[in-house]
Amino acid sequence: MSTNNEVAEEEQQYSMVAPVPQAQGVVEIVGSPSVTLQTLDLARHVAIAPNGQRYVVATFNDTHMGRQYVTAIYPQQSRYLTLFRLLIKEKSSENAEQAIRQHIEWVQAIQQGKLKQILNKAEG
């Protein structure tokens, strides 16, 4: 049987990994369809390059894993299958606002055919 302290500690542990609901799904990018959000997502969009290649740009709260807020690019196949094991690029940001700015920048760059510039850009 659990004591009140054990239950409170367990609830506190889980509350630390819960996303901030008001931050989810508020990012709209012209020409980029949104994708169903995962639990810790702040934003998730399909970015379509001028050559028709499709990528999913996902920004999520990974602070519970010590990686801050992460923005990542994954290839998408057959207009629905996101290939998570084939990570193209990811970047950590200190806070949600920076991560969302990074998310929008990457989606727009892909739409403009500038994926190579994203990949070649040195992080500093």
SULDA-V217006 format. One record per residue. N is the residue number from 1. PHI is phi in radians with two decimals (999 if undefined). Layout:
N,PHI
N,PHI
//
This chain:
1,999
2,-1.46
3,-1.51
4,-1.06
5,-1.13
6,-1.11
7,-1.13
8,-1.10
9,-1.11
10,-1.14
11,-1.11
12,-1.13
13,-1.04
14,-1.26
15,-1.21
16,-1.26
17,-1.70
18,-1.26
19,-1.23
20,-1.47
21,-1.00
22,-1.22
23,-1.53
24,-1.46
25,1.22
26,-1.70
27,-1.66
28,-2.04
29,-2.22
30,-1.03
31,1.33
32,-2.27
33,-1.14
34,-1.38
35,-2.09
36,-0.93
37,-1.31
38,-1.51
39,-0.93
40,-1.70
41,-1.19
42,-1.69
43,-2.76
44,-2.71
45,-2.39
46,-1.61
47,-1.89
48,-1.86
49,-1.30
50,-0.99
51,-1.45
52,1.60
53,-1.10
54,-2.02
55,-2.35
56,-1.83
57,-1.85
58,-2.13
59,-2.17
60,-2.50
61,-1.50
62,-2.02
63,-1.12
64,-1.18
65,-1.83
66,1.34
67,-1.94
68,1.09
69,-1.76
70,-2.01
71,-1.98
72,-2.38
73,-2.05
74,-2.23
75,-1.27
76,-2.11
77,-2.08
78,0.97
79,1.12
80,-2.61
81,-1.63
82,-1.56
83,-1.64
84,-1.12
85,-1.31
86,-1.89
87,-0.93
88,-1.56
89,-2.83
90,-2.54
91,-2.57
92,-1.63
93,-2.19
94,-1.23
95,-2.51
96,-1.12
97,-1.10
98,-1.10
99,-1.12
100,-1.17
101,-1.05
102,-1.11
103,-1.00
104,-1.09
105,-1.03
106,-1.18
107,-1.05
108,-1.14
109,-1.12
110,-1.09
111,-1.04
112,-1.61
113,1.37
114,-1.93
115,-1.06
116,-1.06
117,-1.13
118,-1.09
119,-1.18
120,-1.50
121,-1.21
122,-1.33
123,-1.51
124,-2.44
//
